[in-house]
């Protein structure tokens, strides 16, 4: 049995080859791989001995040869193939272990040139992988270092890899070359000035019971690159499987949590906050958020950037919740909450970094893409456009309200006070109706004065300011940008309300 080894990622390859040799395999190797193996006292056959042809063109041509591909592609059960190999003095190659030049890592370098990128496009490697993968009935193809051990185990136990294992390895090889070519095509098309072609690369994470409704099929996929604040990379500690709607709600909750550095807790229903608060600790945050809307939180999800402690777990366990998401759970809290077998407890990495990713949304016959809305301007006194200026306490709530309202479905209004939401107006067809809902809810919570109002987009008329004055609002933050801004500013001055314009809207459809 013969194996051809030519790897860019040399992780574990020395031990892998040593064990193959111990199992009686002959090893063919190329270039740097051959040198590494020889340096570790492993006897190998130079690829040039097989092809009877030297590596040429700075190593660009070394495995593109009939004695390589004939040895890989010939079917062992086809007499004509066997005769062709015998007539041309070609021997079988029973395994190919190849991973490819680091093209992705190369193009990620700052100021990489097209010449440098091209030199890291592998030609012989993908060709060998595809040849071996095509003939998986007879040839084992390896492109992932994680598969070394199962291959060795099967050879040791059965004398060769099993047919189903070879089929799976073949599929992995084709996937590997497809992803590789996708990245090359994307890079070269951009450099050539051709129109962009979008390639997506996601792995199935979970087949869901159903989608938004029971008659809809659904699946959950995960991208390859790790991301914090992601449910796709979270760890479920308790409870039944997540549903499509759970995932949507949890994603919305994590987007809100990401806004805050101080202790924060939010309850979410149908992708909108139904209660959110900042505080000194998780107990205070949860208590404020829960009391903000004790009705809507029923059957909702809770997310926080704090550890769930035993103290807050005792408070939460009396409320019917679908999910609790946190940066961590204490051992005691897990013991308390795990008594509710269906309650999903999700631990999420909440490490903040500058990385982002495009947001994708399918439409009939197409796909929308945009940057995730991670920007939130800090509300400062200099944004004030009215005669009455904001106090320091008002600025704190104006900032809190803005961070919340950007995550509410448009048209969106948030009424807040002392770091807690009092009223949420979401998804109405006009802004005045959202404002009415939010302010009525605030009043039902017993809060009727010194309220702070945040809007995700400008006021098209001064009616929202008029209503705000009637309902006890003393400060407003909104992006501005309407041709009628002056009317709203004039009304705010008339009603002794301070108004700040950020210049940045946050529509969320």
GITAGI-V824811 format. One line per field, one symbol per residue. ss: DSSP state (H for helix, E for strand, - for the rest). phi: phi as a letter, one per 20 degrees, with the letter a starting at -180 (. if undefined). burial: + if it has 16 or more other C-alpha atoms within 10 Angstrom, else -. A space follows every 10 residues. Layout:
ss: ???
phi: ???
burial: ???
This chain:
ss: -EEEEEE--- --HHHHHHHH HH---EEEE- HHHHHHHHH- ----EEHHHH H----E---- E----HHHHH HHH-----HH HHHHHHH--- ----EEEEE- --HHHHH--- ---HHHHHH- ---HHHHHHH HHHH-----E EE--HHHHHH HHHHHHHH-- --HHHHHHHH HHHHHHHHHH HHHHHHHHHH HH-------- -EEEEEEE-- -------EEE EEE------- HHH-EEEE-- ---HHHHHHH HHHHHHH--- ---EEEEEE- -EEEEEEE-- -HHHHHHHHH HH-------E EEEE--EE-H HHHHHH---- EEEEEE-EE- HHHHHHH--- ---EEEE--- -------EEE EEE--EEEEE E--------- HHHE------ -HHHHHHHHH HHHHH----- --EEEEE--E EEEEE----- HHHHHHHHHH HHHH------ EEEEE----- --HHHHHHHH --EEEEEE-- ----HHHHHH HHHH---EEE E--------
phi: .ccddbceee gmfffgfgff gfeneeddbc kffffgfffd mdfcdfgfff elbffcllnf cbdfbgfeff feefefddgf fffffffdld dfdebcdcce gffgffffff mfeffffffd eedffgffff ffffdffcce dcccffegff ffffffedna fegfffffff ffffffffff ffffffffff femeffcedd ccdfeaeega efcgedfbcd dcffffcflc ffdededanf ffdgfgffff ffffffgffd efgbbcdccl mdfdrbbdaf bfffffffff ffafeffgme cccbedffef fffffffedf cebcdbfacf gffffffffe fefedcecfd febefbbfed bfcfmabecb fffeecffec gfefddfeef effffgffff fffeffdeff fcccdcalmb fdbcdcmefb ffffffffff fgffendcbl eddccfbfef befffgfgff dnedbccbfm oefdgfffff ffffemdecc demcecgce
burial: -++++++-+- --++--++-+ +---++++++ --++--+--- --++-+++-+ +---+----- -+++--++++ +++++----- ++--+----+ ++++++++++ +++--++--- ------+--+ ++-+++-+++ ++++++++++ +++++--+-- ++-------+ +---+++-++ ++++-++--+ ++++-++--- ---------- --------+- -------+-+ -+----++++ ++++-+-++- -++++++-++ ++++++++++ --+++++++- +++++++++- -+++++++++ +++---++-+ ++++++++++ -++--++--- +++++++++- --++-+++-- --++++++++ ---------- ---------- --------++ --++++--++ ---+++++++ ++++++++++ ++++++++++ ++++++++-- ++++++++++ +++---+--+ ++++++++++ ++++++-++- ++++++++++ +---+-++++ +++-++++++ ++-+++++-
